[in-house]
Amino acid sequence: MPDAPARLLVVDLGRLPYAEALELQRAVARARIAGEVADDVLLLVEHPPVVTLGRSTKATSLPLSADAIRARGVEVHEVERGGDVTFHGPGQLVGYPIVDLKRHRRDLHWYLRQVEQALIDGLEALGIAGDRVAKYTGVWVGPRKIASIGVHARDWVTWHGFALNVTTALSYFDLIVPCGIHGVEMTSVSRELGREVSLGEVAGAVSAAFARAFSLEPVPTAVDALGAALGSASGAALGSAAAH
């Protein structure tokens, strides 16, 4: 009999503050590097409003100061991922894949293209024709950007990931220059479909497409079940998420 495909543990975190999710994904990445977790993991989460500044963020990408953004009830975090500034918030599906590229291909450019393809395929399952724009990372619908991607890796294990607008209030993007692309128009799944759509429906389509893109078998996994596989420090971070 042929070998069963490797697994992708898909963990739905619900709504979680950005700082807690960041601590959690770093913990899972450390555990993946250490071999405490034998499978690739996809953390799915929705955040309260937050602006994140990647390593390539330019001053021209922030028409408002960080303090002015915070005054509007939006957190601001500097993070280690690649890319420019982006926004996360309610109605957005954020995915943090912790993938060991040593088991796939040791090539971050290839990885980015696979993440884009997973999002394109997930959108296709929902009836939306997503595509790439040659000089930018992310996924677009015509001239409108629907998903942003920014990743980080250590020892070929990835974290950070993608943000797909589902029912996101697009006015939040007026606070920044999304991904440093002046004049970009943001869009969402609900806008493109002309109807409301649930995060759960989109999460199902995207996680299935992500698993296919990496030849993995998706396995829905509870937060506490993943935490049980980790050491005490990592498990504590996951335990905090499970309490939400």
matplotlib code that plots the C-alpha trace (Angstrom):
import matplotlib.pyplot as plt

x = [0.0, 1.2, 2.3, -0.3, 0.4, 2.0, -0.4, -1.3, -2.7, -5.3, -5.9, -8.8, -7.8, -11.0, -10.4, -7.2, -5.1, -2.2, 0.5, -0.8, -1.0, 2.5, 3.8, 1.9, 3.2, 6.8, 6.3, 4.9, 7.8, 10.3, 8.7, 8.7, 12.4, 13.1, 11.1, 8.5, 5.8, 6.1, 3.6, 3.3, 0.7, -1.7, -3.0, -6.1, -7.1, -9.1, -7.5, -8.9, -7.7, -3.9, -1.3, 1.9, 5.2, 7.4, 11.1, 10.7, 8.2, 9.0, 8.2, 6.1, 3.9, 2.6, 0.7, -0.2, 2.1, 2.0, 0.5, -2.2, -3.1, -3.3, -5.6, -8.1, -8.2, -5.8, -2.7, 0.7, 3.4, 6.8, 7.5, 10.3, 8.4, 9.3, 7.3, 5.9, 3.0, -0.4, -3.6, -5.4, -8.8, -12.3, -13.7, -10.2, -8.9, -5.3, -3.3, 0.0, 1.6, 4.4, 5.9, 9.2, 10.6, 13.3, 10.5, 9.2, 11.7, 14.4, 13.3, 11.4, 10.5, 8.9, 7.1, 5.6, 4.3, 2.7, 1.0, -0.3, -1.5, -3.3, -5.2, -6.0, -7.3, -9.3, -10.9, -11.7, -13.6, -15.7, -16.3, -13.7, -10.9, -7.8, -4.5, -0.9, 0.6, 4.2, 6.1, 4.2, 3.6, 0.0, -3.3, -5.4, -8.8, -8.3, -6.6, -7.8, -5.8, -7.6, -4.8, -1.4, 1.5, 4.6, 6.7, 9.7, 11.8, 14.5, 16.2, 13.8, 10.7, 8.2, 5.9, 3.8, 1.8, -1.3, -4.2, -7.3, -10.1, -13.4, -15.9, -13.2, -14.1, -11.9, -11.8, -9.2, -6.7, -6.9, -4.8, -1.8, -0.4, -1.1, 2.1, 3.7, 1.8, 0.6, -2.8, -3.7, -7.4, -8.2, -11.1, -12.7, -14.5, -17.9, -17.4, -16.4, -19.2, -21.8, -23.0, -22.0, -19.9, -18.7, -15.1, -15.7, -16.7, -13.6, -11.4, -12.5, -11.8, -8.4, -7.2, -8.1, -6.3, -3.3, -3.0, -3.2, -0.5, 1.9, 0.7, -0.5, -3.6, -5.5, -6.4, -8.6, -6.9, -7.9, -5.6, -5.2, -4.4, -1.5, -0.4, -0.2, 2.5, 4.7, 7.1, 6.0, 6.8, 5.3, 2.3, 1.7, 1.4, -1.1, -3.0, -3.5, -5.0, -7.3, -8.7, -10.2]
y = [0.0, 3.5, 5.6, 7.9, 11.6, 13.7, 15.6, 19.3, 20.1, 22.8, 24.7, 27.2, 29.8, 31.9, 35.5, 36.2, 39.4, 39.7, 39.6, 36.3, 34.8, 35.9, 34.3, 31.1, 30.8, 31.4, 28.6, 26.2, 27.1, 26.4, 23.1, 22.2, 23.0, 21.0, 18.0, 18.2, 18.5, 16.0, 17.6, 20.9, 23.2, 25.8, 28.2, 30.1, 33.2, 36.5, 39.5, 42.7, 45.7, 45.8, 47.3, 45.2, 46.6, 44.1, 44.5, 46.3, 49.0, 52.4, 55.8, 56.6, 53.6, 55.3, 58.5, 58.5, 58.1, 54.9, 57.0, 58.4, 54.9, 53.7, 56.7, 55.2, 52.0, 50.1, 48.3, 48.7, 46.0, 45.7, 42.1, 40.0, 39.0, 40.2, 42.7, 46.1, 47.4, 45.6, 45.5, 42.7, 42.9, 41.5, 39.7, 38.8, 35.2, 35.2, 32.0, 31.2, 28.1, 26.5, 24.5, 22.6, 23.3, 20.7, 18.2, 20.1, 22.4, 24.6, 27.6, 30.6, 31.9, 28.6, 28.6, 32.1, 31.0, 27.9, 30.0, 32.3, 29.2, 27.9, 31.2, 31.3, 27.8, 28.5, 31.6, 29.6, 27.1, 30.1, 31.4, 34.1, 34.3, 35.3, 35.9, 37.1, 40.5, 39.9, 42.4, 41.9, 39.2, 38.4, 37.6, 40.0, 40.0, 42.1, 45.3, 44.9, 43.2, 40.6, 38.8, 39.8, 37.5, 38.0, 35.3, 34.6, 31.4, 29.9, 26.6, 26.3, 26.4, 29.1, 31.3, 34.5, 33.9, 35.3, 37.6, 37.2, 39.8, 38.1, 40.7, 43.1, 46.8, 48.1, 51.6, 50.4, 50.2, 54.0, 54.2, 52.8, 52.3, 48.6, 46.6, 49.9, 49.9, 53.5, 53.6, 50.0, 49.2, 46.6, 44.2, 41.3, 38.0, 39.4, 42.4, 40.3, 37.8, 40.5, 38.7, 38.0, 34.9, 33.3, 33.0, 29.3, 28.7, 30.5, 28.8, 25.4, 26.2, 27.8, 25.1, 22.4, 24.2, 24.9, 21.2, 20.2, 22.8, 21.0, 17.5, 17.2, 15.6, 18.3, 17.2, 19.5, 19.8, 21.3, 23.8, 21.8, 18.6, 20.5, 21.9, 18.3, 17.6, 20.4, 21.1, 23.1, 26.6, 26.1, 24.3, 27.2, 29.6, 27.3, 26.8, 30.6, 30.5, 27.6, 29.6, 32.2]
z = [0.0, -0.7, 2.2, 3.7, 3.0, 5.7, 7.9, 8.2, 11.7, 11.2, 14.4, 14.7, 17.3, 17.0, 17.8, 19.6, 20.3, 17.9, 20.7, 22.0, 18.6, 17.8, 21.0, 20.2, 16.6, 17.8, 20.4, 17.8, 15.4, 18.2, 18.9, 15.1, 14.9, 18.0, 16.7, 19.5, 16.8, 14.0, 11.6, 9.8, 11.4, 10.1, 12.8, 11.7, 13.6, 13.6, 15.3, 16.9, 14.8, 14.5, 12.2, 11.8, 10.5, 8.7, 8.2, 4.9, 6.2, 4.8, 6.4, 3.3, 4.1, 7.3, 6.5, 10.2, 13.2, 15.3, 18.1, 15.8, 14.7, 18.3, 19.1, 16.6, 18.6, 16.5, 18.0, 16.3, 16.4, 14.8, 13.8, 12.2, 9.1, 5.6, 3.8, 4.5, 6.6, 6.7, 8.7, 10.5, 12.0, 12.4, 9.4, 8.1, 8.0, 9.1, 8.6, 10.2, 8.6, 10.6, 7.8, 7.8, 4.3, 4.8, 4.2, 1.1, -0.7, 0.9, -1.1, 0.4, -3.1, -3.9, -0.6, -1.2, -4.6, -3.0, -0.4, -3.2, -5.1, -2.1, -1.7, -5.4, -5.3, -2.1, -3.7, -6.8, -4.7, -3.4, -7.0, -7.1, -9.7, -7.8, -9.5, -9.0, -9.9, -11.2, -9.1, -5.8, -3.3, -2.5, -4.3, -6.4, -8.0, -11.2, -10.0, -6.4, -3.6, -1.5, 0.4, 1.8, 2.6, 4.8, 6.2, 8.4, 8.7, 10.9, 10.2, 7.2, 9.5, 8.6, 10.6, 10.1, 6.9, 5.1, 5.7, 3.5, 3.7, 4.1, 5.6, 6.7, 7.0, 4.2, 5.6, 8.1, 5.2, 4.8, 8.0, 6.1, 2.6, 2.4, 1.8, 0.7, -2.6, -3.2, -4.9, -4.2, -3.9, -1.3, -1.6, 0.3, -0.4, 0.5, -1.7, -4.7, -4.2, -3.4, -0.3, 3.3, 3.8, 7.0, 8.1, 8.7, 5.0, 3.8, 6.3, 5.1, 1.5, 2.2, 4.6, 2.1, -0.7, 1.5, 2.3, -1.4, -2.3, 0.0, -0.6, 3.0, 4.6, 6.6, 10.1, 12.3, 15.6, 18.9, 20.5, 23.7, 21.6, 20.0, 23.3, 24.7, 22.2, 23.3, 26.1, 29.1, 27.8, 24.4, 25.9, 28.2, 25.3, 23.6, 26.8, 27.0, 23.5, 24.4, 27.3, 24.9]

ax = plt.figure().add_subplot(projection="3d")
ax.plot(x, y, z, "-o")
ax.set_aspect("equal")
plt.show()
